[in-house]
Amino acid sequence: MSDQTEHHGQELTLTKTDTRTEHPPMFRVLLHNDDYTPMDFVIMVLREVFRKEELQAVQIMLAVHKRGLGVAGIYPHEVAETKMHVVTELAKTHEYPLKCTIEVE
């Protein structure tokens, strides 16, 4: 917060201004399980698109497989949307039905 001082004749006015910046909402990028996309492909997507280490990629892939859904990462909206589109295009190119969505955190 910053303080501003104003003089009006004999009167002194002190005004406080809130200078906190609002952070944009973050978005989860979600991978959805299906019966056709190979686990190795999901791991590759997590490593290449989301830059996950091997162990973390395997853990996320197993969460997707067991729970039906897994969080690949949390990003600002534009980054999350871009990653979602990259995953969707990679899946289409390899003819897999891997579904990727985003949701606000």
N, C-alpha and C positions, 0 to 999 in steps of 0.2 A: 504494500500500500504506500502511496506517496501522500505527503501533506502539502497542501497549497494554502498560502496565506493571502488574504485580500484585505485591503484597508479601505474603509468607507467612512471618510471623515474621522470621527472619534471612535468609530466602531471597528473592531477587529474580528474577522470571520476566518475560522480555520475549517477547511474542507478536506475530508479524507477521500481519496479515490482508490477504488479497488482495482489493482493492476494484475490480478491473477489471470493467466491465460487458460482458456478452455481447451482441453485436449479432445481431438476428434474421437468418436467411438471406434473401438477396435472390433474386428470381425474374426470369428473362428472359421477356418477352412476345414470342412468335414469330408471325409471319404466314407462312402456307403458300401457295405458288403453286398456281393452278388455271388451267384453260383458258378460263374464262368471266368472271371478275371483271376489269373494265376497270382499266387502270393509273391512270387519273384517279381512280377510286374509292379505290384503295389510297393514293394521295397524299392525298386528302381525309381519309381515316381517320387517316393519320399526322399530318396538320396539326391536325385538330380534336380527336382523342382523345389523341394523344401530344404535342401542342404542338411539333411539329418545324417548323423553318424550311423554306421551299420546297426549297432545294438539298439539305438533309439528307433530306427526305421522298423526293425523287426518287432519291437514292443508295440509300436503304433499299429502295424499290420495285424498283429495278433488281437489287439483290441477291436479293430475293424471286423476281423473274422469271428471273434467270440461274441461281441456285443452288437454287431451289425452296423457300428458307426465308430469312427475315431477322429480325433482332432489332429490334423496334420500341422497346424500352426495358427498363430493369432497375429493379425496384421491390420494396418489401416485399410479402409475400404478399397481404395484403388489397387493396392498390392494384393489383397485377398481376391478381388475380382479377377485380376490378371492371372494369378496362380490357378484359380478355378478354371479359367478358359484354357490355360496351357495343359492342365491335366485332362480336360475334356477332349482336346484335340489329340493329345498323345493316345488316349484310349481309343478314339475313333480310328486313328492311323493304324493301330495294332488290332483293330476290330474287337475290342473288349467293351463290355457295357459298364465299366467303372463309372460310378456317379460321384460327382464332387459338387458340394454346395457351400454357401457361406451363410452365417447367421451372426447377428450382432451379439457381442459378449455381454 
